[in-house]
Amino acid sequence: MLVSRWARQAARWFGRGGVPIWYDPAYRLPITALGGQGDLEPRRADYAAWYLREAGAARGADFRAPRRIPYADLARVHTEELLDSLTHAETLARIFATDPSDVPVDEVLHTVRLACGGTLAAAREALRRRGPTLNLLGGFHHAYPGRAGGLCPVNDVAVAVAALRREGFAGRVVVLDFDAHPPDGTAACLRSDPAAWVGSLSGCDWGPLEGADARTVDESVLPEGAGDEAYLAALAALLGRMPRPTLAFVIAGGDVLAGDHLGKLGLTLDGARRRDLRVLETLRGGASVWLPGGGRHRDAWKVLAGTGLALAEGSLQPIPERYDPMQTRFAWVSAHLQRRALSGIEHDRDREDFLTTDDLEEALGLGSAGRDRRFLGFYTAEGIEYGLFRLGILELIERLGYTHPHVATDRVPEGHRLRLFGSAEGKQHLLVEQVLARERIAGGELLFVHWLTLRNPRAHFSSSLPQLPGQDVPGLGLSREFGELLPLVARRLGLDGVAFRPAWYHIAYAARHHFRFLEPGRQGRFEALVRDLAGTPLLTATLDVAAGRARLDGRPYAWEAETMVAWLTPRPADLATAAAERERVRFTIERVERPLR
């Protein structure tokens, strides 16, 4: 299917980047376990917003700040019992499949209410402009009037419809649900609205939906693994049966991609974009609100960003395969952070031949042991805090329930130590600790990471927050952010790259896309280990390796914590030796079965 003439015309009508988009940084749920549940990406709205800005599909004026939905509007759909239960960490923990200790109730409800407010505001704007709008969080279609589940505390679509009805809107409402799962909650919430119709394409058969009949709900269940052509054919048939809406809600689910951890369909990114363009063409000239729904695939954010590209430009242009939104965003922020703000060093003093009194005292061994030294010879504590603020990291930490975050730096035998503290329940907690040093390795000067730990000491280990080797408390859910900071620090200091020695398999696995073991034979054995454990969940794999259950060619294998390097400027690697070693060795896991008693 080619991009339709109307889709191209729509981009001209609405103007480049002229589609209103509701977004707030607080759309990221402050639940640390979410990032570890398959490929569920808690930063999905951030990634989509950043990409749409950089691609020129959206301008600053196109983004709208949502307001929290009033409880009075939530109560038009949901029972008092459900709304009351949402104020308890245990209820939210069940909905989001985590431990209650991982749920900052006020901040989670803040995110949920912002998303609902965004959906309602987007609906009002869509009716006013008679065109499409986009909310980067929403489509909570599993929430019933009296119960919640499946990451859906409340039903934002049904709440928006109820609020509009109270304001006098009487037109036909159509919900096009293209999440990979049935719209069970939405069907139940809208069953008493005679002017509402729900059309759905899913890959799961959950049986008859509560309160649904053929006049109000049209659900098509596709075979497992259905690809682009089968899906688009079913879509055309569904749209042909759809009544003409006055207002449409489109849940453009990101879980339709092949390989999604919960969805069972088999679409490509191109197929998902064609889905959106086909729906956009069918709804031409009418009001529509587009929502992301679910998605547990590493590219689910690209589906959402692709929805924005379809609405703004009618575009089939793919998002680059290797585009990394966080890396790009952090690099942009870093480039705009003034040197003086980070280091306190004036530009005219920044010369190789400039020595401060502190530098001379340190060289002569005369420095005071208690002297406040710059971190890595460059950053002040205030400068580090400012950088973390600009990158949004301090806000995330505060949303996790830690107030007054502050940085302290000092020297330890291995190098420069940075610690980030936060307060909660009248106590000061260590949240981040890292020890870095400049070291000469393989002919380059590298930023060597001797130690890095991210801690959420108020959370408890559970089945959803399992204890990984080396952990004493659960993590902060910020490993991606701090991982992106290290090469930026190395680049600012004029170093050649970043190096570290992974103490555990899961750490090397997480770093494998950017880091390689320095010794090619070690790299080959690591690649073989990844290959041979490919069907094993990462938690199980790292526990097996740590417990000594791994066998290398039948012999016990001890994890090799050798140096991994990420060069800022790529260097030639001995790929042949690594490949030969990878093909030579085989890993197995030996588990001892306990006899039944």
KOLLUMVEX-404732 format. One line per field, with one value per residue (C-alpha): residue in one letter; y, x, z; residue number from 1. Coordinates in steps of 0.5 Angstrom, whole numbers. Example, Ala and Ser with C-alpha at 12.3 -4.5 7.8 and 13.67 -1.06 7.14 Angstrom:
2
r <- a/s $
v <- -9/-2 $
u <- 25/27 $
w <- 16/14 $
k <- 1/2 $
This chain:
597
r <- m/l/v/s/r/w/a/r/q/a/a/r/w/f/g/r/g/g/v/p/i/w/y/d/p/a/y/r/l/p/i/t/a/l/g/g/q/g/d/l/e/p/r/r/a/d/y/a/a/w/y/l/r/e/a/g/a/a/r/g/a/d/f/r/a/p/r/r/i/p/y/a/d/l/a/r/v/h/t/e/e/l/l/d/s/l/t/h/a/e/t/l/a/r/i/f/a/t/d/p/s/d/v/p/v/d/e/v/l/h/t/v/r/l/a/c/g/g/t/l/a/a/a/r/e/a/l/r/r/r/g/p/t/l/n/l/l/g/g/f/h/h/a/y/p/g/r/a/g/g/l/c/p/v/n/d/v/a/v/a/v/a/a/l/r/r/e/g/f/a/g/r/v/v/v/l/d/f/d/a/h/p/p/d/g/t/a/a/c/l/r/s/d/p/a/a/w/v/g/s/l/s/g/c/d/w/g/p/l/e/g/a/d/a/r/t/v/d/e/s/v/l/p/e/g/a/g/d/e/a/y/l/a/a/l/a/a/l/l/g/r/m/p/r/p/t/l/a/f/v/i/a/g/g/d/v/l/a/g/d/h/l/g/k/l/g/l/t/l/d/g/a/r/r/r/d/l/r/v/l/e/t/l/r/g/g/a/s/v/w/l/p/g/g/g/r/h/r/d/a/w/k/v/l/a/g/t/g/l/a/l/a/e/g/s/l/q/p/i/p/e/r/y/d/p/m/q/t/r/f/a/w/v/s/a/h/l/q/r/r/a/l/s/g/i/e/h/d/r/d/r/e/d/f/l/t/t/d/d/l/e/e/a/l/g/l/g/s/a/g/r/d/r/r/f/l/g/f/y/t/a/e/g/i/e/y/g/l/f/r/l/g/i/l/e/l/i/e/r/l/g/y/t/h/p/h/v/a/t/d/r/v/p/e/g/h/r/l/r/l/f/g/s/a/e/g/k/q/h/l/l/v/e/q/v/l/a/r/e/r/i/a/g/g/e/l/l/f/v/h/w/l/t/l/r/n/p/r/a/h/f/s/s/s/l/p/q/l/p/g/q/d/v/p/g/l/g/l/s/r/e/f/g/e/l/l/p/l/v/a/r/r/l/g/l/d/g/v/a/f/r/p/a/w/y/h/i/a/y/a/a/r/h/h/f/r/f/l/e/p/g/r/q/g/r/f/e/a/l/v/r/d/l/a/g/t/p/l/l/t/a/t/l/d/v/a/a/g/r/a/r/l/d/g/r/p/y/a/w/e/a/e/t/m/v/a/w/l/t/p/r/p/a/d/l/a/t/a/a/a/e/r/e/r/v/r/f/t/i/e/r/v/e/r/p/l/r $
v <- 0/7/13/16/22/25/23/27/33/32/34/40/42/41/44/41/39/42/36/38/33/32/30/31/28/26/21/16/12/12/5/2/-5/-3/-3/-10/-13/-16/-10/-6/1/6/12/11/17/21/17/19/26/27/24/28/34/32/30/36/33/37/44/46/50/43/40/41/40/36/37/32/29/31/25/28/26/19/18/18/12/8/6/9/2/2/9/8/2/6/10/4/1/-6/-5/-1/-6/-11/-7/-6/-13/-10/-10/-5/-2/0/4/12/12/20/20/14/17/24/20/16/23/27/22/22/29/29/24/29/35/32/30/37/40/34/36/44/43/37/33/29/30/25/24/20/16/13/7/4/-1/-6/-2/-4/1/-3/-7/-5/-9/-10/-4/0/3/7/7/14/13/12/18/22/20/21/28/30/27/31/38/36/32/27/25/18/16/10/7/3/-1/-4/-6/-13/-15/-15/-8/-12/-6/-1/-5/-6/2/4/-2/3/9/8/12/8/3/-1/-4/-8/-12/-17/-23/-26/-30/-28/-30/-26/-19/-17/-13/-13/-15/-15/-8/-4/-9/-11/-16/-19/-24/-26/-32/-32/-29/-25/-21/-14/-17/-21/-15/-10/-14/-15/-8/-6/-10/-7/0/-2/-4/2/7/14/17/24/23/17/14/10/6/5/-1/-2/-9/-11/-12/-19/-21/-17/-20/-21/-19/-25/-22/-21/-14/-10/-3/-1/-5/-1/5/3/1/8/12/7/9/16/16/13/18/24/31/28/29/23/22/18/14/9/3/-3/-5/-10/-9/-6/-2/0/7/7/5/11/16/13/15/22/22/19/24/30/29/23/19/12/14/9/11/10/3/5/11/12/17/17/18/23/27/27/29/35/37/36/40/46/45/51/49/54/51/44/46/53/54/61/60/64/60/53/52/47/51/54/51/53/53/47/43/45/43/36/35/37/33/39/39/38/31/35/39/39/37/37/31/28/34/38/37/41/38/43/43/35/37/42/37/31/37/39/31/30/25/29/30/22/21/26/22/16/19/22/29/34/30/32/30/29/28/26/21/14/10/7/14/20/18/21/19/22/22/23/24/19/18/22/19/20/14/13/12/12/11/11/11/13/14/16/10/8/2/-1/5/10/14/12/13/7/5/2/2/4/2/5/3/4/2/3/-2/-10/-16/-20/-24/-18/-14/-20/-20/-20/-22/-16/-13/-11/-7/-6/-2/5/4/9/4/7/14/13/9/14/19/16/17/24/25/22/26/32/30/29/21/16/12/8/2/-3/-10/-13/-17/-21/-24/-19/-13/-15/-17/-10/-7/-12/-7/-1/-5/-11/-15/-12/-19/-22/-29/-27/-23/-30/-34/-28/-29/-36/-36/-31/-35/-42/-38/-35/-38/-37/-31/-26/-27/-34/-34/-29/-33/-40/-37/-34/-40/-44/-48/-46/-51/-49/-56/-60/-57/-52/-45/-39/-32/-28/-21/-18/-11/-9/-2/2/7/14/13/6/2/-4/-10/-18/-20/-27/-29/-27/-31/-37/-38/-37/-43/-47/-47/-49/-47/-52/-51/-56/-56/-62/-65/-66/-72/-73/-75 $
u <- 0/3/2/-5/-6/-10/-5/0/-5/-6/1/0/-7/-4/2/9/9/2/-1/-2/2/0/7/10/16/12/9/15/12/17/17/24/21/18/25/26/20/21/22/17/20/18/21/17/14/20/24/18/18/25/25/19/23/29/26/23/16/14/16/16/9/6/7/2/2/-3/-7/-9/-16/-21/-23/-30/-29/-26/-32/-37/-34/-30/-33/-32/-29/-24/-22/-21/-16/-12/-9/-6/1/-1/-7/-2/3/-2/-3/4/6/11/13/9/16/17/11/11/3/3/7/4/-3/0/3/-4/-8/-4/-5/-12/-12/-8/-13/-19/-16/-14/-21/-23/-18/-20/-27/-25/-20/-24/-17/-12/-9/-4/-3/4/1/-6/-10/-11/-16/-16/-19/-27/-31/-30/-23/-16/-11/-6/-2/-9/-11/-17/-20/-18/-22/-28/-27/-26/-32/-36/-33/-35/-42/-43/-41/-46/-43/-48/-44/-42/-36/-32/-26/-21/-17/-11/-7/-5/-10/-18/-21/-24/-25/-27/-33/-35/-34/-38/-43/-49/-47/-52/-48/-41/-38/-31/-28/-22/-16/-12/-8/-11/-18/-20/-27/-34/-33/-37/-43/-41/-46/-45/-48/-43/-37/-33/-27/-23/-18/-12/-8/-2/4/-1/4/3/-1/-6/-7/-8/-13/-17/-16/-19/-25/-26/-26/-31/-36/-34/-40/-38/-36/-36/-30/-25/-20/-15/-11/-5/-2/6/5/3/11/13/17/13/14/6/3/2/2/8/8/14/15/13/7/5/6/2/-4/-4/-4/-10/-14/-12/-14/-21/-22/-20/-24/-26/-24/-19/-15/-9/-6/0/-3/1/8/13/18/25/22/15/17/19/11/9/14/12/4/7/10/4/0/4/7/4/10/13/20/23/26/34/35/41/38/39/34/37/44/42/38/44/49/45/44/52/54/49/52/57/64/64/57/60/67/67/73/73/75/81/84/83/90/94/100/95/96/92/95/91/94/101/100/97/103/108/104/102/95/90/87/80/81/75/78/74/72/77/80/74/67/65/60/55/57/55/48/47/48/44/38/39/39/32/36/35/27/27/30/25/19/22/21/28/28/34/38/46/52/59/66/72/78/79/86/83/81/75/69/62/56/49/45/37/33/27/23/28/34/39/40/46/43/49/56/62/69/73/80/84/88/93/90/92/95/89/88/81/76/76/70/72/66/58/52/45/41/34/34/27/25/25/27/21/19/18/25/29/36/42/49/52/46/45/38/34/37/34/32/37/42/41/42/48/51/50/54/60/62/60/65/70/69/69/76/79/80/79/74/71/73/71/71/64/64/58/55/49/53/57/51/48/54/55/52/58/63/68/73/80/83/80/79/75/71/70/68/63/60/59/56/51/49/49/44/40/34/35/32/37/36/37/43/47/45/47/54/55/53/58/53/56/60/65/66/64/69/67/67/69/66/72/72/77/77/71/73/68/73/70/73/72/79/80/79/81/75/78/81/74/70/75/74/67/66/71/67/61/57/52/49/49/43/43/36/34/31/24/23 $
w <- 0/-2/2/0/-3/3/8/4/3/11/12/8/11/18/17/18/25/26/30/38/42/50/53/60/63/69/64/66/71/77/78/78/76/70/66/68/65/59/54/57/56/62/57/51/51/52/47/42/44/43/36/34/36/33/26/25/25/32/34/41/40/38/45/50/58/60/67/72/71/77/81/79/72/74/79/73/70/76/83/89/91/86/86/94/93/88/94/97/94/95/89/85/86/83/77/75/77/82/90/94/96/89/89/91/91/90/84/80/81/79/72/71/72/68/62/63/63/57/53/55/53/46/45/46/42/36/36/36/30/27/26/29/36/40/47/48/54/55/52/59/56/61/66/68/72/78/77/74/72/66/67/67/73/70/63/60/54/58/63/57/54/60/61/54/55/61/57/52/47/44/38/35/39/36/39/34/39/35/42/41/46/47/49/55/60/55/52/60/61/55/55/57/52/46/41/43/38/39/34/35/32/37/37/43/44/51/50/50/52/58/56/49/43/36/35/40/39/33/35/30/33/28/28/32/28/23/19/15/9/14/19/14/10/17/18/11/13/20/17/12/18/22/23/21/28/30/35/34/39/36/41/36/40/40/42/35/33/32/38/43/50/51/44/39/32/27/24/22/24/17/17/24/20/14/19/22/15/13/19/18/11/13/19/14/16/23/30/33/39/38/44/45/48/50/48/51/45/44/38/41/42/35/33/38/34/28/29/30/24/20/23/22/15/12/12/11/12/17/24/23/26/30/33/40/43/50/47/42/48/53/48/46/53/55/49/51/58/59/62/67/70/71/73/75/71/67/59/59/65/61/59/59/62/68/75/81/88/89/83/86/93/90/86/92/97/101/99/105/106/107/101/97/90/83/81/76/76/73/76/82/86/84/77/77/81/76/70/73/74/66/64/68/73/80/78/77/84/87/84/87/94/96/97/97/93/93/91/95/92/95/93/95/93/87/84/85/88/87/92/91/97/98/104/106/112/116/114/109/104/99/92/87/88/83/83/77/75/68/66/61/57/50/48/50/56/58/64/68/72/78/82/80/84/84/90/92/99/101/96/97/93/91/85/81/84/84/87/82/84/87/90/97/95/89/83/82/75/72/69/62/64/68/63/58/62/62/55/55/61/57/51/55/59/52/54/48/51/57/61/66/69/69/75/73/67/67/67/61/57/58/56/50/44/46/50/47/52/50/49/43/46/52/47/43/49/52/45/45/52/50/44/48/54/48/50/58/62/63/71/71/66/71/77/73/72/78/82/78/74/67/64/58/54/60/65/70/68/73/70/67/70/65/62/57/53/49/44/43/36/33/33/29/33/32/30/27/33/37/32/32/39/39/34/38/45/47/54/58/64/69/74/80/81/88/89/91/99 $
k <- 1/2/3/4/5/6/7/8/9/10/11/12/13/14/15/16/17/18/19/20/21/22/23/24/25/26/27/28/29/30/31/32/33/34/35/36/37/38/39/40/41/42/43/44/45/46/47/48/49/50/51/52/53/54/55/56/57/58/59/60/61/62/63/64/65/66/67/68/69/70/71/72/73/74/75/76/77/78/79/80/81/82/83/84/85/86/87/88/89/90/91/92/93/94/95/96/97/98/99/100/101/102/103/104/105/106/107/108/109/110/111/112/113/114/115/116/117/118/119/120/121/122/123/124/125/126/127/128/129/130/131/132/133/134/135/136/137/138/139/140/141/142/143/144/145/146/147/148/149/150/151/152/153/154/155/156/157/158/159/160/161/162/163/164/165/166/167/168/169/170/171/172/173/174/175/176/177/178/179/180/181/182/183/184/185/186/187/188/189/190/191/192/193/194/195/196/197/198/199/200/201/202/203/204/205/206/207/208/209/210/211/212/213/214/215/216/217/218/219/220/221/222/223/224/225/226/227/228/229/230/231/232/233/234/235/236/237/238/239/240/241/242/243/244/245/246/247/248/249/250/251/252/253/254/255/256/257/258/259/260/261/262/263/264/265/266/267/268/269/270/271/272/273/274/275/276/277/278/279/280/281/282/283/284/285/286/287/288/289/290/291/292/293/294/295/296/297/298/299/300/301/302/303/304/305/306/307/308/309/310/311/312/313/314/315/316/317/318/319/320/321/322/323/324/325/326/327/328/329/330/331/332/333/334/335/336/337/338/339/340/341/342/343/344/345/346/347/348/349/350/351/352/353/354/355/356/357/358/359/360/361/362/363/364/365/366/367/368/369/370/371/372/373/374/375/376/377/378/379/380/381/382/383/384/385/386/387/388/389/390/391/392/393/394/395/396/397/398/399/400/401/402/403/404/405/406/407/408/409/410/411/412/413/414/415/416/417/418/419/420/421/422/423/424/425/426/427/428/429/430/431/432/433/434/435/436/437/438/439/440/441/442/443/444/445/446/447/448/449/450/451/452/453/454/455/456/457/458/459/460/461/462/463/464/465/466/467/468/469/470/471/472/473/474/475/476/477/478/479/480/481/482/483/484/485/486/487/488/489/490/491/492/493/494/495/496/497/498/499/500/501/502/503/504/505/506/507/508/509/510/511/512/513/514/515/516/517/518/519/520/521/522/523/524/525/526/527/528/529/530/531/532/533/534/535/536/537/538/539/540/541/542/543/544/545/546/547/548/549/550/551/552/553/554/555/556/557/558/559/560/561/562/563/564/565/566/567/568/569/570/571/572/573/574/575/576/577/578/579/580/581/582/583/584/585/586/587/588/589/590/591/592/593/594/595/596/597 $
